[in-house]
Amino acid sequence: MIQKLSILILAFATTSIFALEDIEKVLVQKANTPEEKKVVKSYLLKVAKEHKDLATKYRGLAKAQKGGKAIYQDNRKSEMIELAEKFEADAKLYEEEAGKL
């Protein structure tokens, strides 16, 4: 079960859930009217908040002790911190894009 969870987390880390998706880039480029810009900005800020919340969650998971071997604990902690950092970086990217609108 733990191995499956680790594989799932690593799969998320390597897929395109991080950073702006192509469709989001198109939304930013095509937003011309003030209403469209407001909606896209709201969406980007919402996604940024979700990424910050996930980063906080992963930082909390990195601190949690589940028991088991010390090597496993160290590996799990580093994986959780790495994910948290990626989500924080993506949140910053979303906020920057929202700021451009």
Contacts in CASP RR format, 6 or more apart in sequence:
PFRMAT RR
TARGET T0000
AUTHOR 0000-0000-0000
METHOD contacts of the structure
MODEL  1
MIQKLSILILAFATTSIFALEDIEKVLVQKANTPEEKKVVKSYLLKVAKE
HKDLATKYRGLAKAQKGGKAIYQDNRKSEMIELAEKFEADAKLYEEEAGK
L
2 72 0 8 1.000
6 76 0 8 1.000
6 79 0 8 1.000
9 79 0 8 1.000
9 83 0 8 1.000
10 79 0 8 1.000
12 83 0 8 1.000
13 79 0 8 1.000
13 82 0 8 1.000
13 83 0 8 1.000
13 86 0 8 1.000
18 86 0 8 1.000
18 87 0 8 1.000
18 89 0 8 1.000
18 90 0 8 1.000
19 90 0 8 1.000
19 93 0 8 1.000
20 28 0 8 1.000
20 93 0 8 1.000
20 94 0 8 1.000
20 97 0 8 1.000
24 43 0 8 1.000
24 44 0 8 1.000
24 47 0 8 1.000
24 97 0 8 1.000
27 40 0 8 1.000
27 43 0 8 1.000
28 40 0 8 1.000
28 44 0 8 1.000
28 97 0 8 1.000
28 100 0 8 1.000
28 101 0 8 1.000
30 36 0 8 1.000
31 37 0 8 1.000
31 39 0 8 1.000
31 40 0 8 1.000
31 101 0 8 1.000
37 101 0 8 1.000
38 101 0 8 1.000
40 98 0 8 1.000
40 101 0 8 1.000
41 98 0 8 1.000
41 99 0 8 1.000
41 101 0 8 1.000
44 94 0 8 1.000
44 95 0 8 1.000
44 97 0 8 1.000
44 98 0 8 1.000
44 101 0 8 1.000
45 94 0 8 1.000
45 95 0 8 1.000
45 98 0 8 1.000
47 94 0 8 1.000
48 90 0 8 1.000
48 91 0 8 1.000
48 92 0 8 1.000
48 94 0 8 1.000
48 95 0 8 1.000
48 98 0 8 1.000
49 91 0 8 1.000
51 87 0 8 1.000
51 88 0 8 1.000
51 90 0 8 1.000
51 91 0 8 1.000
51 94 0 8 1.000
52 87 0 8 1.000
52 88 0 8 1.000
52 91 0 8 1.000
54 83 0 8 1.000
54 84 0 8 1.000
54 87 0 8 1.000
55 83 0 8 1.000
55 84 0 8 1.000
55 85 0 8 1.000
55 87 0 8 1.000
55 88 0 8 1.000
55 91 0 8 1.000
56 84 0 8 1.000
58 80 0 8 1.000
58 81 0 8 1.000
58 83 0 8 1.000
58 84 0 8 1.000
58 87 0 8 1.000
59 80 0 8 1.000
59 81 0 8 1.000
59 84 0 8 1.000
60 80 0 8 1.000
61 80 0 8 1.000
62 76 0 8 1.000
62 77 0 8 1.000
62 80 0 8 1.000
62 81 0 8 1.000
62 84 0 8 1.000
63 77 0 8 1.000
65 73 0 8 1.000
66 73 0 8 1.000
66 76 0 8 1.000
67 73 0 8 1.000
END
